[in-house]
Amino acid sequence: MWTMYFFFNNTLKIYLPVLSLDPVIGAIAAGNAVVLKPSEVAPASSSLLAKLLEEYVDKSSVRVVEGAVAETSALLEQKWDKIFFTGGTRVGRIVMASAAKHLTPVILELGGKCPAVVDSKINLQVTARRIIAGKWMANGGQTCIAIDYVITTKEFAPNLIDALRNELKEFFGKYPMESKDLSRIVNPFHFRRLASLLVEDEVSDKIVYGGQKDENQLRIAPTILLDVPEESMLMKEEIFGPLLPIVTVENIEDSFNVINSKSKPLAAYLFTDDEQLKKDFVKNISAGALLVNDAIIHVIFPYPKLIVTHANHSAYKFISPVSHK
């Protein structure tokens, strides 16, 4: 007897096909039937998935349902054997509440505010480049494990900001809004959502780099903000865009309290050459993944729990719950 899976993917752009098909492959390989609901936020990707799966996959095992809120709500009213959802916490709560009516098991793959702690004991240029790669080069920050905000000391913050400014010009040029390498925001709704974060009270005057935006082109320049209010929406919700707040603390160890005061992040990053700080970070921070001296690259490893990279070049070692030979 088949198990009926409902896979609901609310991710964007190139991630939609990848994160949709990955769980589908596992489900049908185990002999289950699947109903897949791609995100309407990326309509071209959704349409392509529906077309190709209908053409190449047996309809009796995999069906694709396109649509928006109405279609998703109708699907959630049905009784499934398992629901797998990829997306944000707001919709995740709706999915879980609907599943609870039928006692349906749920897997939630949610995003969050992924922090990056930056110590002063680092190679500053290398660190700045890796932060840029883990924020702006990662689909303009529209990635669930992108760096959401940075924590560093008040004393070191000016040095880090200067390094980021210099390296951003190397990445995107003097006029980033004209760069072919600058990712667009996925749609007008999310553009306006991000733009509204910048005009909130006591936030607009905290911009120390960038801030340019063009709704017609759906582009927002890489933007750095310093010490925005903790109660602002920029610090409360997942940004999922090219805005990077920098939070300052007196001592770098105080960053642990900042991280632990929020919901558990999907990933947490630390940049340091201090071996004791690395140990303290692992001991005190709980996250979906921990990565030292880099960002995002942990997803390429098969079963990582903790990855430590060399501060000056790409040499990796990782601690995994699975033994690899």
N, C-alpha and C positions, 0 to 999 in steps of 0.2 A: 504494500500500500504506500502510495506516495505521500510525502509530507509537503504541504503547500506553504511555500515561502513567499512573503511579500517584501521586496527590496525597494526601498524608497530612498533615492539619492537626491540630495538638495545642494550638491556642490556645483562648481562653475567651470566653464570652458573646457580645457584639455583634461581636467581631472574627472569630468563627468563620465566619459567612456571608460577610463581606467578603473575608477572606484565603483562603477556600476558592474563591470564585467568580472572583476576579481571575485566578489562573493558569489556571483552567478555560476562561475566555473566550478567553484567548490560544491555548490548545491547540486548541480546537475550531475557532477562526477559521483556524488554520493547517492544518486538515484532519485532525486527530488524534482518536483515541478516548481516553477518560479513565475511570479508576476512581478515585472519590473516597472517602476514608475520613475522615469528620469525627471530631472529638475526642469521646470518651465523657464527658469531664469536664463538658461542657455538653450534656446529653442533649436538652433541649428544642430547642436550635438544630440539633443533629444530626438529630433527627426531622423538623423543619420542612424542612431541606434535602432529606432523602430523599423526603419527600412531594411537595414542589413540583417538584423536578427530574424525578421519575418522571412527574408529571402534565403538565409543559410541555416537556420536552426528550426528544428521540429516544433511546430506551434503547440503540440500537445505537451511539451515540456517547458517552453519559455514563451511567455506573452509579454508584450510591451504595451503599457497604457500611458498615452500622453495626456496632457492637460494641466490645469492649475489647481486652485484650492478646491473647487467643486468636485473634481475627479478624485483628488486625494482624499477628501472627506468621505466620499462614497466608498472608496476602497477600504478606508480605516473602519468603516461600519461593519465590514465583513469579518467572519471568523477565520483566522489564519492559524497555522501551526507554529509559525515563527515570523517575526518582523525584524528586518535589519534596516536601520536608518542611518544615513550619513548626512550631517548638516549641523545646524546651530542648536543651542540650548532651548530657545523659545519654541521652535517646532518640535524639538525632542520631547518637551513636556506634553505637548498635544498628542504625539504618537504614543507615549507611554500611558497617558490617561485613557486613550481609546483602546489600547491593548488590554488594559486592566479589566475592562468590561467583560472580556472573554477569557481572562487569565492567560493571555497569550504571552509566551516568552519573547523578550525584546533584546536586541543588541543595538546599542546606541553608540555610534562613532561621532563624537561631538568635538567641536573646536573649543577655543578658549583663549585666555590672555596669556600667551607664552612669554615668559620673561627672559631677559639676557642680562646676567650680572657681569659687569666689566671692572676688573681690578686694575690697579695702576701698574702691577708687575706683569707687563705684557709687551709684545712687539706691537706697537700702536698701529703701524701701517697695515700689517697683516690682519690684525683684529678688525680694523675699520673695513677692510675689503670683505672679510667674512660676514660682518654684520650687514653690509650692503647686499651681499649675495643671499643672505638669509632673510632679507626684508624686501628690498625693492626689485631685485632680479628674480625673485620667486613670485612671478605673476603679479608684480606690483603690490605685494603683501596680501593678495587674495589667495592665501593658502592657510590651511588650518594649523600648520606647525610653523608658520612664519613668525619671526620675532615680533611680538606685539608691543613691548615696551622694554626699555633699558634701565637698569639701576646701576649707578656708580656713585662715587663720593663727590661732595661739593667741590673739593679741591681739584679733583681730576677731570670733572665735567668739561671745563673749557678746552683742555687738551684733546679730549675725545671728540668734541664738536668740531674743532678745527680739522682734525684728521678726517672725519666723515665728510666735511665740506670739500676738502681737497680731493678725496678719493671719489666722491660723487661726480665731480667735474671730469675725472678720468673715465668714469663709467658712462655718463650720459652727456658729457660736453658742457660748455658754458651755458647753453640754452636747452635745458632738459626737456622742455615742452616740445621741442622740435626733433628730439632724438627718436630714431626708429627703434631703439631698444627699450623705450618706455612703454610699459603695458597700459592698455586702456582699462577703465572701470567697466565691469561687465554689462551694465545697463544704466539708463537715466535714474532709476529709483535709487540704486546704490551710490551713484554719483552724488545725488542730492543728500543722501544719508551722510556720506563722508563730509561733504561741504558743510553741512549743518554742525558737525562736530567742531569745525574750525571757528565758527562764529558764536559759539556759546560764551556766556559771560565769563570773563577772566581766563579765557583760553586764547583768543586771537592775539593778544599782546605777548603771548608766550612763544610765538613762532620765532625761531632763531635761524632758520634756513628754509627756503622754498615757500610754499603756500600758494603758488600760482595754480590756476585751474581754468579749464575750458570745457563747458558742458557740451558744446557742439561736437567736440572731438572726444568727449568722455575721458579727458586726461586731467590728472592732478600731479603736479610735480612732487618729487621726493621732498617730504616736509619733516623737519625736526622741531620739536617743541621742548621747552625746558621747564620742569616743575609746574605742570598744570595742576589745578586743584584736584585733590583725591576724589572729591564728590562729583566731578565732571563726568559726563557720559563717556568721554575719551578714556577715562580710567575705570569705568564700570563695565562697559560692554566690549566684546571682541571687536577690534577695529576692522580687520579684514580689508585693508587698503594701505596706501602708501604714506600714512601718517605715523611718525615714530616719536612718542613721548619719552623723554629722559627724566627719570626720577632720581633725585640726589639724596644721599644719606651721609651722616657724619663718618661712620665707619662701615667698611664693606660688609662686615658681618651683619650689620643692621638690615641688609637686603633680605636676609632669610625671613625676618618678621614681616616685611612688605609682601613677599610672595605667599607666605602662609596665612596672611590675613584675607586672601582671596580664594576663590574656588580653585581646586586642584587643576593645574594646567596640563594640556596635552603633551607639552614638551617644555623643558627648562634648560637654559644654556648658561654656561659659566666660561669666562675668558680670564685665565690667570696662569702664571708660572709657579704660583705658591702651592706646594704639595699639601700643606696642612689645610689650606682653604679648599682644595679639591675634596679632601676627605670630609671636611665639615659640611660642604655642599651636599655630598652624597648622603651624609648622615641625617641632615636636617630638612632636606627638600624631598617631597613626594610628588611625582609627576608621571605621566605616561611614558616618558623617556627622558634621560639625562644625557647631555652632551657637553663635553668640555673642550673649549678652544675651537669650536666650529658651530655651524647651525644647519639644520635640515638634513645633512648627509646621512644621518642615522637610518633613514628610511631605505637606503640601498643595502643595508646589512640584513641578513635573513632573520635572526632572532635576537637583536641587541637589547640589553637592558641599560647598559652604560657604555658610552663611547668616549674615549679620551684621545684627542689628536695632539700632535706636536704643535707647539705655539708658533713655529716658524715655517713649517712645511707640512705637506700632506702625508703624514705617517700616522696610521690609525692602530689602536688596540681597543678591543672591546671585551666587556665581561658579559657573558650570555648565560641564560639558564639552560642552554643546550650545549653539549660538548661537540665541537667541530674538529675534524682532523684535516 
